[in-house]
Amino acid sequence: MKIWFDLSNSPHINLFATLIHDLQKHHEVVITCRPLANTIDLLDLHGFEYKIVGIHYGNKISSKLFGYPIRIWQLYKYLKPLKIDVAVSQSSFHSPVVAKMLGIRSIYMNDNEHALGNVPSFLCATHVLVPEFLSLSKVIRQGALPGKIIKYPGIKEGIYLADFMSKIRSVLPGGRPQVYIRPEPWTAQYYKGAVNFLEPLIVDLSERCAVVILPRGNAQAERYKSLQSDHVKVLEGALNLGDIVPNCDLFIGAGGTMTREMAVVGVPTISIYQSELLDVDKHLIAEQAMIHEPALTVGRAMEYLAGCGRRTANQQLLDKGRKAYAGIKNLIVTGNWITDHD
């Protein structure tokens, strides 16, 4: 079987890396990508062979609409001679449409109910996979027929963190608290909140903590370089989760996958997301795995850190992630949603 993964953004690599290696034992895997955020760096970090197809068209809706059919056509031309059997993607709005053009089945995963690209993806996909905590009515409202919707156990971060937790080092001792900060998604269509609002918080935190900024790409890295000091570091390129988790005393994220990853593995996590929260984020907040403080101050951050402390990983979500992993693998290979626990 020839399986195509379109990995169009950084979080997709961690999500699918173990699954791709697993599938490569018995099947041929074709990977396409585009140069967005840390996608290429992470693919290289995992040692994958891939084909860059198209570009990212920035944060303007008009540019995205212009570039959308261009990349669909570029993917179709590249994949047509390869005789693909099945397409798999998370939040790649191109993949299900291209699969429909190729006449092959497609598996489309998404956990962001605010993404407009879900509409053509839900319409074209053979199977639509969403986390169990995402409202079914929101998925149907964006065009997914109930018969193609599969709610997988837990959240997508649990799917790969279940395997990841056995590989990380022990937590490192003391010194200044290490605070990692992930800024807002500048170029995302679904993000309607404020931008470039973190600088005062970073400066205040640096007086008490060692701050590490994890930018979303080179342009954002350049923005924050002016804040670098003895206690503020801007990381460029990709960094493995195993290098972050042991050193991170507090994670502050302006939304996105990395914020949920830290919450699931037990790192004290504060979401400062400035737009409407996703259903999966609301679940983690309700479970007290993280808190939401869009107007976060350094005093509140230090208070939360002092009162929280590192937790153990969320074992329930990791167990559900293992079940979801088995279901996704079976769906790819057999076309049926069957988990090892059924």
N, C-alpha and C positions, 0 to 999 in steps of 0.2 A: 504494500500500500504506500502511496505517496501522499504525504500530509503537509499542507501549507500553513505556516504561521505567519501572520503579518503583525510584527511587533513595532507599533508606531509611536510608542512613548516609553519612558524609562521604567515605570512600574510593571510593564508587561514582561520584562526579562526575568525578574525575580519570580513572578507568578508562574511562568511556564518553563523555567530552566530545568528543574528536576524532571518534569514531565517530558520535555524534549529529549533529554538524555535517556530516559526510560524507553521512549518510543523508538529511538534510533537503534536500539538493540535488534529490532525485528522489522523496522520500516524505514523508508527514506523520508527525511524531513527537509523541506525547503523553507528557508527563512527570508522574508523581505522586511525592510525597515525604512525609516526616513530619518534625517538628521534633526532630531528634536530633543532638547534637554540633554540628559546623560545617556541616551539610548545607545549610541555607537560605542561609547566608553564601556558600558555594561556588557554589551555583546562581546567586545574584545576581552573583557575581564573573565567572562565565562568560556572563552575559547570557541565561540560559535562561528561557523561560516555563514555569511549572509550576503544579500544583494540589496544595495541602497536603491530604492525606486522612488523618484520624486523628491520634493522638498516640503518644508512646512511653510505655510503662507502667512504666518504672523497672526496678530490678534484682531484684526479688523474683519468683521463679518463679510464685507464685500470681497475681501481678498480670499477668505476661506471658501466662499461660494464660487469664486472664479477658479480656484485651484482644485476643488473637489472633483469635477469630472475629468480634469487633466490627469490626476494621479490614478483614477479608476482606469482610464484608457491605458496609461503606462503599465499598470499592473497586469491588465488583460493581455497586452502584447507580450510581456515578459513570460507570463504563466501559460499561455495558450499552447505552446509547443511542448510543455513539460508534462502534460497529461496528469494533472493533479486529481486525486480521488476525493479529498475532503479538506475544507478550509476551517481553521480555528483562529479565533481572535478574542481579545478583550478590548472593547472600546475602539476598535478600528472601524470607522464608519465606511471604509472602502471595501473591506473584506467580503461582507455578505453580498454586496452589489456585484462585485467581480465574480464571486462564486456563482451567482445567478446567471451571469453572462456566460460563464464556462459550462453551465449545466451540471454542477456538482453540488453535493450537500454542504451545508455550512453550519458551524456552531459559533454563535455570537454570545459573548458574556459581557455584562455591564452591571455596575453597581451605582451608577450616577443617573438618577431620574431627571436631572435638569439638563442633560445633554441633548440638544436638538438633533444631533446626528443619529440618535437612536431611531428616529422615525423611518428613514430608508433602510436602516439595518434590521429593525424588527420586521419590516415588511418583507425583506428579501431572505432573511435567515431561515434555515430549516428548523433549527432549534435555538431558542432564546433562553439563556441561563442567567438567573439573577439570584442574589442571596435571599435567604428565607425571611429576612427582616425588611425587605423592600416591598412596599405596598403593591399588591397585584393590580389594583385599579390604575395606578400610575403607569404600569407597563402596558396595560391594555389601551389606555388613553393615547399612548404614543404609537399605536398601530400593531402591536403584537397580538396575534390570534391566541386565545386561551389554550388551544390544543398544542401549540408549539412551545409554550412556556414551561420551563423546569425550574423549580425553586431548589437550589442546592443548600445543604446544611451549612449553617454558620455564615461567615463572611469570607471574601476572597483571600484576605491576608492569612487566614487559618490554613488555607490549602497548601501553602508552601512553608509557612513558619513551623508547621508540625515537624517537618524534616530539619529545618534550620536550627531549632533549639538544641539539638544534640551536638551541634558543631561549634557553638560559641564558647569563648574562653570564660574563666571565672571573672567576676567583677573586680576591677582594680581598686586598691585602697586609696583613701583620703586625699588631702590637699584642697585647693580651691574647688568648689563645686563646678562640675563640667556641664555647661548648658549648651545644647545643640538647638539651632534655630533653622527651620525650613520656611522660607518666604512664600508669599502668595503666588498662585499660578498666573503670571502676567498674560500669557497668550491663550488661555483656555476660554472657549466660547461661553461655557456655563458660569464663569466667575463674573459676578456683577459688583463686587465689593471694592473697597479702597485699595490703592497700590502705594508702594513706597512709604509706608506708615511706620516701619519698624525701627528706624534709626534712633529715635530717642530712647526706646526701650533697650536697644542693644548697648548704647552708651551707658545708661544707668546700670544695667546688669554687669557690665565690665568692671565696675568699681567693686563688685563683690564676688564675681565668678569669672571663670575662664569660659569665654563664649566662642563657639564654633558655628559659623554660618554655612549652611548647605544650599548653595544657590541652584536654581533651576536653569542651568545653561550659562554660556559665556557672558551674555549681555547682563544678566543679573549679577554674575560674579564681578564684573567691572563696576557695577553700581556700588557694591559694598566694599570694594577695596580701599576706598577712602577712610573707612572706619577701622582698618587694621591697626593693631597696637600690640603691646606685650600681652594683653588679655583678650584680644579679638583676632580670630583667625578665619580667613575665608578659604574654604576648600574648593579646589577646581577639579573637574573630572569626576569619575565614578568612585564611590567608596562602598565597600562591601558592608552589609549590615553587621557582620561579625566583628567589624572594626569599630562600629559605632556603639552597639549595645553595651559592651563591658565598661566603656568609658563614660557613658551618659548618665548623669545624676538627674537631669531634668530635660525633657524635650518640649519645645514650643513650636507648634506647627500651624501655619496658616492654611490648613486644610490639606487634603490629599492622602495618598496611600501611606506615605512614610509616617504620618501622624498616627494612623490606625495601627501600623506595624508596631510602633513603640508601645502603644496602649496594650496590645495583645500580649507582648512579651513581658510586660510588668514594669516598664520604665515609667516613672511619674510623668504624665503627659498633659499638657495644656493646649487645647485648640484655640487659636485666635482667629479662626475663619471669619471673614467679614461679609460673607454672602449667606444664602439660605442653606441650612445644614441638610446633609443627606440623611436618609432613613437609617443607613448603617452607622453613621456617626451618632445619631440620636440614641441608637441602641447601646453603643459603648458608653455614652454619657449616663444613660439610665442604669447601666450595670456598674457605674462608678469606676470604670476602667480609665476614664479621662474626664477632664472638666472643660467647659467652654467659657472662655473669658475674652470676648472680643475687644474689651477696653483694658487689657492687662496692664498692671503697673508692676514695677520691680518689687514693691512691698508685698503685693499679693502673690507674686511668683515665689518669693522667698518663704512666705507663710505656708504656701501649698507644699513646697519642697520639704520644709521642716516637719510638717504634719503628716506627710504622705509616706515617704520612704519607698524603697524598691519592693515591689510585690513579686510573687511568683507569677509565671506565665498563666494566662487564662486557659486552663486545661480543657475546659468544655469546648471552647472555640477551636483548640488544636485537635481534639478528638473529632469534632465535626468536620474539620478540614481534611483529615485523613479519609473520612467517608466520602466527602465531595471529590477528592482527588481520584478515588477509585471509580466513582460514577462518571467523571469526565473522561477518564482514560477508556472506560468501556464504551462510552458514547462515541468517541472518536473511532475506535477500532471496529465496533459491531453495529453502531447506529442505534443502540438501545441504552436507556438509562438504568443500569443495574450496578449497585455497589457491592463490594465484597461482604457487606454486613447484611445484605438482603437475603 
